[in-house]
Amino acid sequence: MLSSRTGKSEASVPKCAGLLLLLYSVVCTAMIPTAVAAPTKKELEIQALAKEKAARAAKMPAQQYLSLINKLIADCPDLGRLYMHRGFWYCQQPSPRWDLSLRDLNKAVKLDPSLNGFCQLHYQRGHAYKSVGNFEKALACYRDGVATDQGLKEEKIGGRVEVAHACLRLHRNRECLQAIEQVLKLKPVDFGTYLFMADMSHQAQDDALALSALQHVSDTRAKESEALVKADLLAKAGKPVEALALVRRLLERFPGSRAVVERGIGLSDKYGSAKDRDFFSLALEKVTADPVEKSIMTVKRLCNEGRGEEAMKVLATIDVKTLRPDQARYFYRTRGGARFSARRYEEAAEDLKRLGPPDSLDCGTLIMRAEVLAKLADGPAALADYDSAIRRFPSVGGAFNGRNYRLRAECLEAMGRYREAIADYKMASKDPRLGGTAAIFMARCYERLGDGKSALKAAEEAIAREPSNRLYPMEYGRLLSKAGRYEDAIKQYDHCLTIRRDWPTPYFERAKCLRQVGRLSEAAADEARGRALAAPIADDLGVHVRTTK
């Protein structure tokens, strides 16, 4: 019995010991500190995107947002979406940084190819390229946006309109029309699109198509601004009578609209009869109650007509001391413009300098003041105004504004800064509205730098842009003659004379080249012809015509 009890007790000991050992091990394990796993790269990226999204939702102040997203990019340098959002931010600022935006948006696509399916990214890249004058790349981006656009109908319309704009700037008129047709399929009754189509057709010298597009713009349903654009396009398409009739009807719809009256005055001055001018002058008196404003409006009209001295007489009747601050500012701006029109540049500069620093002025005032200062050989001050205009107003009506670059280039050229001028002329040449002007001026700068080869190439570009311009082959011929390429120069002067045969200068210039190649009888005939054509001009001017030697 004893032995049996003892055996049972001995058997239970190992079991208790095992339980105690297990309990001990659990307690010990619990006492050992557990290491926290570091967040994965994916988790960091998710956290970064969440913070960026929250910052946008909270409409965080600009600099604070920029500081935050810069830190997030430093923490996650390979996350394409962060670069995309920063690129969007650069575009949306009051003074957009298109260069920085392009840098970020292009990097975003490189880091994350899946973003190629995001149409807004393509559209934003297109806007940035357009703003810097690169319409080729802008077009490619807009087309990518359209291809990936699965969003709302309005977004699809906007994308196709941008494609049409880019095609227009690149002189791809047929492609432009095709894009417009796609817009009209999505939105058949869109007066703005029809107006754009008419404008594009006019630029492509297809006035019949322009007039056809204008038929879709209802005079009674179109907005005031749309109807005024239609009036302008009718005038450009050779229908000034219809344009003036339309403005008269608009005045019945909008009897108190000064914009309509001003448009009527402008069209009647250019295309209308004395009866039309009297009609809109009377209308102007009805919509303008303030006598000072009436006088200023009269001055504006006289300046537009090139009657600067008459405008000055009207301005002399206004007592500046009685004007309100806003009226005084308008007065100095108007008088400055009138003095500029009258070529009284020093007085114009005095008035325009009263208007304040460059960044406080509109584009038109900036450019006018810059031109005045350039006339006075005040290059640094003129450049400050041109710089502000280019930085703040890169486009006009959604189109790249090359004119400001051209004007700044002329100022730089006058200061002898030819390489800087060439850079600006290259930018200006991206604007198709300037034709070959920028290219021919670029040729002049290259010549002054002693780079004859580049000068010839620029002159060739000018001719390619405007084949019917008689001045460009003249300049090209002169450059060829200077390079000793007399036979090629003769061909250019031949081309000049196919454009206009009663122009004496090409005969004289061709005669010089003919003498160089030994064609003396032809040279003598050209000289005789040149003298015969130049004589009436010389008589009118009271000058003596010299024979070419």
C-alpha positions in Angstrom: 0.0 0.0 0.0 2.8 2.3 1.0 4.7 1.5 -2.1 1.7 2.1 -4.3 1.1 5.5 -2.7 4.7 6.4 -3.0 4.6 5.5 -6.7 1.7 7.7 -7.4 3.3 10.7 -5.7 6.6 10.2 -7.6 4.6 10.1 -10.9 2.9 13.5 -10.1 6.2 15.3 -9.5 7.4 15.5 -13.1 3.9 16.8 -14.2 4.0 19.7 -11.7 7.5 20.5 -12.7 6.6 20.7 -16.3 3.7 23.1 -15.6 6.0 25.3 -13.6 8.6 25.3 -16.3 6.0 26.3 -18.9 4.7 29.1 -16.7 8.3 30.3 -16.1 9.1 30.4 -19.8 5.9 32.4 -20.6 6.7 35.0 -17.9 10.3 35.3 -19.1 9.2 35.7 -22.8 6.8 38.4 -21.8 9.6 40.3 -20.0 11.8 40.3 -23.1 11.3 43.6 -25.1 9.8 43.0 -28.7 11.4 45.0 -31.6 8.9 47.2 -33.6 9.1 46.6 -37.4 10.1 49.6 -39.5 7.4 50.8 -42.0 7.9 49.5 -45.5 8.6 51.7 -48.5 5.0 51.2 -49.6 3.7 52.3 -46.2 5.9 55.4 -46.3 4.5 56.3 -49.8 0.9 55.8 -48.6 1.6 58.0 -45.6 3.2 60.7 -47.9 0.3 60.7 -50.3 -2.2 60.9 -47.4 -0.4 64.0 -46.0 -0.3 65.7 -49.4 -4.0 65.0 -50.0 -4.9 66.4 -46.6 -2.8 69.5 -47.3 -4.7 70.2 -50.5 -8.0 69.5 -48.8 -7.2 71.9 -46.1 -6.2 74.6 -48.7 -2.9 75.1 -46.9 -1.1 78.4 -47.6 1.1 78.3 -50.7 4.6 78.5 -49.0 3.5 76.1 -46.3 2.3 73.6 -48.9 5.5 73.9 -50.9 7.6 73.3 -47.8 5.5 70.2 -46.9 5.6 68.6 -50.4 9.4 69.3 -50.7 9.9 67.4 -47.4 7.7 64.5 -48.6 9.7 64.3 -51.9 12.9 64.3 -49.9 11.5 61.3 -47.9 10.1 59.5 -51.0 12.3 60.7 -53.9 11.0 57.9 -56.2 7.3 58.6 -55.8 6.0 60.0 -59.1 2.7 61.3 -57.8 4.4 63.7 -55.5 6.2 65.3 -58.4 3.0 65.4 -60.3 1.2 67.3 -57.5 4.1 69.8 -57.1 4.1 70.3 -60.9 0.4 71.1 -60.8 1.0 73.5 -57.9 3.7 75.5 -59.9 1.1 76.0 -62.7 -1.6 77.2 -60.5 0.2 80.1 -58.9 -0.6 83.8 -59.7 2.8 83.9 -61.5 3.2 80.3 -62.8 6.6 78.7 -63.0 6.2 76.8 -66.2 9.8 75.6 -66.3 9.6 74.1 -62.9 6.2 72.6 -63.6 7.5 70.8 -66.8 10.5 69.5 -64.8 8.3 67.9 -62.2 5.6 66.6 -64.6 8.1 65.0 -66.9 9.9 63.4 -64.0 6.6 62.1 -62.6 5.8 60.2 -65.8 9.4 58.9 -65.9 9.2 57.6 -62.4 5.6 56.2 -62.6 4.6 55.2 -66.1 1.1 54.4 -64.8 0.5 58.2 -64.7 0.3 58.1 -68.5 -3.3 57.0 -68.0 -4.1 60.2 -66.1 -5.5 62.7 -68.7 -5.1 65.8 -66.5 -1.4 65.2 -66.3 -1.1 65.3 -70.1 -3.3 68.4 -70.3 -1.3 70.2 -67.7 2.0 69.4 -69.5 0.3 70.7 -72.7 -0.5 74.0 -71.0 3.1 74.3 -69.8 4.6 73.6 -73.2 2.2 76.0 -74.8 3.1 78.8 -72.4 6.8 78.5 -73.2 6.0 78.5 -76.9 6.7 74.9 -77.7 3.5 74.1 -79.6 4.8 70.8 -81.1 5.2 69.2 -77.7 2.0 70.9 -76.5 0.1 69.3 -79.3 1.5 65.8 -78.5 0.5 66.2 -74.8 -3.0 67.4 -75.7 -3.5 64.4 -78.0 -2.3 62.1 -75.3 -4.8 63.7 -72.9 -7.7 63.3 -75.4 -6.7 59.6 -76.0 -6.8 58.8 -72.2 -9.7 61.1 -71.3 -12.5 59.0 -69.9 -14.0 61.8 -67.9 -16.8 64.3 -68.3 -18.0 65.6 -71.6 -16.7 69.1 -70.9 -13.2 67.8 -70.3 -13.3 66.0 -73.7 -14.4 69.2 -75.3 -11.7 71.3 -73.6 -9.0 68.8 -74.7 -10.1 68.8 -78.3 -10.2 72.7 -78.3 -6.6 72.7 -77.1 -5.6 70.3 -79.9 -7.3 72.7 -82.4 -5.5 75.7 -80.9 -2.1 74.0 -81.1 -2.7 72.9 -84.7 -3.6 76.4 -85.6 -0.3 77.8 -84.2 1.6 75.1 -86.2 -0.2 76.0 -89.4 -1.8 72.6 -89.6 -5.1 74.0 -90.7 -6.7 70.7 -91.9 -5.9 69.0 -88.5 -7.3 72.1 -86.7 -10.6 71.8 -88.6 -10.8 68.1 -87.8 -10.4 68.8 -84.1 -13.1 71.5 -84.3 -15.4 69.1 -86.0 -14.9 66.6 -83.1 -15.8 69.4 -80.7 -19.0 70.3 -82.6 -20.0 66.6 -82.5 -19.9 66.7 -78.7 -21.4 70.2 -78.5 -23.3 71.1 -81.7 -24.6 74.5 -80.5 -21.4 76.1 -79.3 -21.0 79.6 -80.7 -17.5 79.9 -79.3 -16.3 77.0 -81.3 -17.9 78.2 -84.5 -16.2 81.6 -83.9 -12.9 79.9 -83.4 -13.4 77.9 -86.6 -14.2 81.1 -88.5 -11.1 82.8 -87.1 -8.9 79.8 -88.0 -10.4 79.7 -91.5 -9.8 83.4 -92.0 -6.1 82.9 -91.0 -5.9 80.1 -93.5 -7.3 82.5 -96.1 -10.5 80.5 -96.5 -13.0 83.3 -96.1 -15.8 81.1 -97.6 -15.4 78.6 -94.8 -15.1 81.4 -92.3 -18.5 82.9 -93.4 -20.0 79.4 -93.4 -19.0 78.9 -89.7 -20.3 82.4 -88.8 -23.8 81.4 -90.1 -24.1 79.1 -87.1 -23.6 82.0 -84.6 -27.1 83.3 -83.8 -27.2 87.1 -83.5 -30.1 86.9 -81.0 -28.8 84.0 -78.9 -25.1 84.7 -78.8 -23.6 86.5 -75.8 -22.5 90.1 -76.3 -18.8 89.2 -76.5 -19.5 86.4 -79.0 -21.6 88.6 -81.2 -18.8 91.3 -81.1 -16.3 88.7 -82.2 -18.6 87.7 -85.0 -18.7 91.4 -86.1 -14.9 91.6 -86.2 -14.7 88.4 -88.2 -17.3 89.5 -90.7 -15.3 92.6 -91.3 -12.1 90.6 -91.8 -13.8 88.3 -94.2 -14.7 91.2 -96.4 -18.2 91.8 -95.1 -17.9 95.2 -93.3 -21.4 96.3 -94.2 -22.8 93.2 -92.5 -20.5 93.7 -89.5 -21.8 97.3 -89.0 -25.4 96.2 -89.4 -24.8 93.5 -86.7 -23.3 96.0 -84.3 -26.4 98.2 -84.8 -28.7 95.3 -83.9 -26.5 94.5 -80.9 -27.0 98.1 -79.7 -30.8 97.5 -79.7 -30.2 94.3 -77.6 -27.7 96.0 -75.3 -28.6 99.7 -75.4 -26.3 100.7 -72.5 -23.3 98.7 -73.6 -20.2 100.9 -74.1 -18.3 97.8 -75.5 -20.8 97.6 -78.4 -20.6 101.4 -79.0 -16.8 101.3 -79.0 -16.8 98.4 -81.5 -19.2 100.4 -83.7 -16.9 103.4 -83.6 -13.9 101.3 -84.5 -15.6 99.6 -87.4 -17.2 102.8 -88.7 -13.8 104.6 -88.6 -12.2 101.8 -90.6 -15.0 100.7 -93.0 -18.1 102.9 -92.5 -19.5 106.0 -94.0 -19.8 109.5 -92.4 -23.4 108.5 -91.5 -22.2 105.4 -89.6 -19.6 107.5 -87.7 -22.2 110.1 -86.7 -24.5 107.3 -85.5 -22.0 105.7 -83.2 -20.6 109.1 -82.0 -24.1 110.0 -80.8 -24.5 106.6 -79.2 -21.3 107.2 -77.3 -22.6 110.4 -75.8 -25.7 108.6 -74.6 -23.7 105.8 -72.8 -21.1 108.1 -71.4 -22.4 110.6 -68.9 -19.1 111.9 -67.4 -17.7 114.8 -69.6 -14.2 113.9 -68.7 -14.7 110.4 -69.8 -16.3 111.6 -73.0 -13.2 113.7 -73.7 -10.9 110.8 -73.0 -13.0 108.5 -75.2 -12.7 111.1 -78.0 -8.9 111.2 -77.5 -8.7 107.4 -77.7 -10.6 107.4 -81.0 -8.4 110.2 -82.4 -5.2 108.3 -81.4 -6.5 105.2 -83.1 -6.9 107.2 -86.2 -3.4 108.6 -86.0 -4.6 112.1 -85.2 -2.3 112.7 -82.2 -2.2 116.5 -82.4 -6.0 116.7 -82.4 -6.1 114.4 -79.5 -3.7 116.7 -77.6 -6.1 119.7 -78.2 -9.0 117.8 -76.6 -6.8 116.8 -73.6 -5.8 120.4 -73.1 -9.4 121.2 -72.2 -9.3 118.9 -69.1 -8.2 120.3 -65.7 -6.1 117.5 -64.1 -6.5 119.0 -60.6 -10.3 118.3 -60.7 -9.9 114.6 -61.5 -10.4 111.7 -59.1 -7.4 109.5 -58.5 -8.8 106.8 -60.9 -9.6 109.4 -63.5 -6.2 111.0 -63.1 -4.5 107.6 -63.7 -6.7 107.0 -66.8 -5.9 110.6 -68.0 -2.1 110.2 -67.8 -2.3 106.8 -69.5 -4.4 108.4 -72.3 -2.3 111.5 -72.6 0.8 109.4 -72.7 -0.7 107.4 -75.5 -1.7 110.6 -77.4 1.8 112.1 -77.0 3.3 108.8 -78.2 1.0 108.9 -81.2 2.2 112.5 -81.8 5.8 111.4 -81.5 6.3 113.6 -78.5 8.3 110.9 -76.7 9.8 112.8 -73.8 6.4 114.2 -72.8 4.9 110.7 -73.2 7.5 109.2 -71.0 6.7 111.8 -68.2 3.1 110.8 -68.3 3.6 107.1 -68.4 6.2 107.1 -65.6 3.5 108.5 -63.3 1.6 105.2 -63.6 3.9 103.2 -61.3 6.3 100.3 -61.4 6.2 97.7 -64.2 4.4 94.9 -62.2 1.5 97.2 -61.5 0.6 97.9 -65.1 -1.4 96.0 -67.8 0.3 94.6 -70.8 -0.7 97.3 -73.3 0.6 100.1 -71.0 3.8 98.3 -70.3 4.6 97.8 -74.0 3.7 101.4 -74.9 5.9 102.7 -72.1 8.7 100.4 -73.1 8.5 101.6 -76.7 8.6 105.2 -75.6 11.7 104.6 -73.5 13.3 102.7 -76.3 12.8 105.7 -78.6 14.5 107.8 -76.0 17.4 105.3 -75.9 16.7 104.5 -72.2 17.4 100.8 -72.8 17.6 99.6 -69.2 14.2 101.2 -68.3 12.6 99.8 -71.5 14.0 96.4 -70.8 12.4 96.4 -67.3 9.0 97.0 -68.8 9.5 94.4 -71.6 10.7 91.9 -69.0 7.6 92.4 -66.9 5.3 92.1 -69.9 6.9 88.8 -71.0 6.9 87.3 -67.5 3.4 88.3 -66.6 1.6 88.0 -70.0 3.1 85.1 -71.9 -0.1 84.6 -74.0 -2.9 86.6 -75.5 -6.3 85.0 -75.8 -4.8 81.6 -75.0 -2.2 82.0 -77.8 1.6 82.5 -77.3 2.5 86.2 -77.5 5.6 86.5 -79.6 5.2 90.2 -80.2 6.6 91.1 -76.8 9.7 89.0 -77.4 10.2 90.7 -80.8 10.0 94.2 -79.3 12.4 93.3 -76.5 14.7 91.9 -79.1 14.7 95.2 -81.1 15.6 97.0 -77.9 18.5 94.6 -77.2 19.6 94.9 -80.8 19.7 98.7 -80.5 21.9 98.3 -77.4 24.3 96.1 -79.3 23.4 93.0 -77.4 23.0 90.9 -80.5 23.2 87.4 -79.0 20.4 88.2 -76.5 18.4 89.8 -79.3 18.8 86.6 -81.4 17.5 84.5 -78.5 14.4 86.7 -78.2 13.9 86.7 -82.0 14.0 82.9 -81.9 11.2 82.9 -79.3 9.2 85.5 -81.3 9.5 83.3 -84.4 7.3 80.7 -82.6 4.4 83.0 -83.0 2.9 82.3 -86.5 1.2 85.7 -86.5 4.5 87.5 -86.9 5.3 85.7 -90.2 8.9 86.1 -91.2 9.6 89.4 -89.3 11.5 87.8 -86.4 13.6 85.7 -88.8 14.7 88.6 -91.0 15.6 90.7 -88.0 17.6 87.7 -86.7 19.5 87.6 -90.0 20.4 91.2 -89.4 21.9 90.4 -85.9 23.8 87.4 -87.2 25.3 89.6 -89.9 26.4 92.2 -87.3 28.1 89.3 -85.4 30.0 88.3 -88.6 28.1 85.0 -88.9 27.1 85.2 -92.6 26.1 81.5 -92.8 23.5 81.8 -90.0 22.3 85.2 -91.5 21.6 83.4 -94.8 19.8 80.6 -93.0 17.6 83.0 -91.1 16.7 85.0 -94.3 15.7 81.7 -96.0 13.4 81.0 -93.0 11.8 84.4 -93.4 11.1 83.8 -97.1 9.7 80.3 -96.4 7.3 81.8 -93.9 6.1 84.7 -96.2 6.9 83.9 -99.8 5.0 86.9 -101.1 6.9 89.4 -99.0 9.0 91.5 -101.4 11.4 92.7 -98.8 12.8 89.4 -97.7 14.3 88.2 -101.0 15.8 91.7 -101.3 17.6 91.2 -97.9 18.5 87.6 -98.9 19.9 88.8 -102.2 22.0 91.5 -100.4 23.4 88.8 -98.0 24.2 86.5 -101.0 25.9 89.3 -102.8 28.0 90.2 -99.8 29.1 86.5 -99.7 30.1 86.7 -103.3 27.3 84.5 -104.5 26.2 86.8 -107.3 24.3 84.4 -109.5 22.2 83.3 -106.5 21.6 87.0 -105.5 20.4 87.7 -109.1 17.8 85.0 -108.7 16.5 86.6 -105.5 16.2 90.0 -107.2 14.4 88.3 -110.1 12.0 86.9 -107.5 11.5 90.4 -106.0 10.5 91.8 -109.5 8.0 89.0 -110.0 6.2 90.3 -106.9 6.5 93.9 -107.8 7.9 95.1 -111.1 7.7 98.9 -110.5 10.1 98.9 -107.6 13.4 100.6 -108.6 15.7 99.2 -105.8 15.9 95.5 -107.1 17.0 96.8 -110.5 19.9 98.8 -109.1 20.9 95.9 -106.8 20.7 93.4 -109.6 22.7 95.7 -111.8 25.6 95.5 -109.3 25.6 91.7 -109.4 25.3 91.6 -113.1 28.5 93.8 -113.4 30.3 91.4 -111.1 29.6 88.5 -113.4 30.4 90.4 -116.6 26.9 90.8 -117.9 27.4 94.5 -118.6 24.7 95.2 -121.1 22.0 93.6 -118.8 23.4 95.7 -115.9 23.1 98.9 -118.0 19.5 98.0 -118.9 18.7 97.5 -115.2 20.2 100.8 -114.2 18.2 102.6 -116.9 15.0 100.9 -115.8 15.8 101.7 -112.1 16.4 105.4 -112.9 13.1 105.6 -114.9 11.1 104.2 -112.0 12.9 106.2 -109.3 12.6 109.6 -111.1 8.9 110.2 -110.2 9.5 109.1 -106.6 12.5 111.4 -106.4 10.6 114.3 -107.8 7.9 113.9 -105.2 10.5 113.8 -102.4 12.6 116.5 -103.8 15.8 114.4 -104.0 18.4 113.7 -106.6 18.7 110.2 -108.0 22.2 108.8 -108.3 23.1 106.2 -110.8 24.6 102.9 -109.7 28.3 102.5 -110.2 
